[in-house]
Amino acid sequence: MTDKKIPLLVTHSGKFHCDEVFAYAVLRLALGVSKTGEDHILLRTRKPDLIETGDIVFDVGLVSDAANNRFDHHQIGAPTREDGTPFSSAGLVWQVYGARAVAALLSPEAVEFAPAIAAVLDGKLVKRIDEIDNGVSATGPVMRNSLDLAGLVGDFNPPWDSPEAVGPTAGDAAFEHATAMVSGVLARQVEIQRSKLQAEALVLAAHEAAEDKRLLVLENGMPWKNVVFSHDLPVLLAISPASNGNWMVDTVPPEPGSFAQRLPLPEGWAGLQGTELAAASGVEDAVFVHVRRFVGGAKTREGAIALAQKTLAQTA
């Protein structure tokens, strides 16, 4: 039996930046490796003969050739995005391995979302890394600060007077620490996008199943307004459970960001609570209606639906 060859990942030595740290985090996820020296090797070098031996080479080598796993962007004629933004090694690696990296962070039930999440994060996160690393943007000056991801990664580089800043392995340990931080950020961003897509699927399913398309009933609290607007749903009221055990009746604004409502709750309920609201609405377990009539609640799902149906009846 022969030992399985573990992949050799190569990037440049010396001071590191967000793009190659991010690229390395993506590659580890996509390849299913995590411990250098055990399931893969990370080599940080600028020696051409060593660079040539890499299975995957990123941010060094002066070659961009995805078919051969070469992902550098420092050479003349380096690739750019469709809008002219130059790629960094982060963007180049993401085009090939991004969806696989995202899939590795998702449960089997959610893996179908991987391509969509990868596309969103490419525009939201990866392109920003490309812009900062190259110092240019197709849309204007590159603004940055010490608390953006690139700044935080840069702070992992050892100080000039640290023993870790000299020698053939200078910065290697810090590079691994920076990768751990970036991996956590990426995992969180994937989870945020997964939750949005999951909510969208549930909202659309609930709307499809509704007898009255003006009333959206959700069995869990989740973001739904953006789905109503992006899919142009004719929803006027939405019902969902709150963390305190009540069930909420939310109105829908006419457009995102508006403080108005397509259909406010009845004027006679405005500002009422408890027994006063129960008497005015005829819903025994009604809890409250905001004085501005954009939200109300009841103790049960049935009570919230009753409040919503009575509100809808006023439009008949």
Buried (B, 14 or more C-beta within 10 A) or exposed (E): EEEEEBBBBBBBBEEBBBBBBBBBBBBBBBBEBEEBEEBBBBBBBEEEEBBEEBBBBBBBBBBBEEEEBBBBBBEEEBBBBEEEBBBBBBBBBBBBBBBBBBBBBBEEEBBEBBEBBBBBBBEEBBBBBBBBBBEBBEEEEBEBEEEBBBEBBBEBBBEEEEEBBEEEEBBBEBBBEBBEBBBEBBBEBBBEBBBBBBBBEBBBEBBEEBEBEBBBBBEEEBEBBEBBBEEEBEBBBBBBBEEEEBBBBBBBBEEEEEEEBBBBBBEEBBEBBEEEBBEBBEBBBBBBBBEBBBBBBBBBBEBBBBBBEBBBEEEE
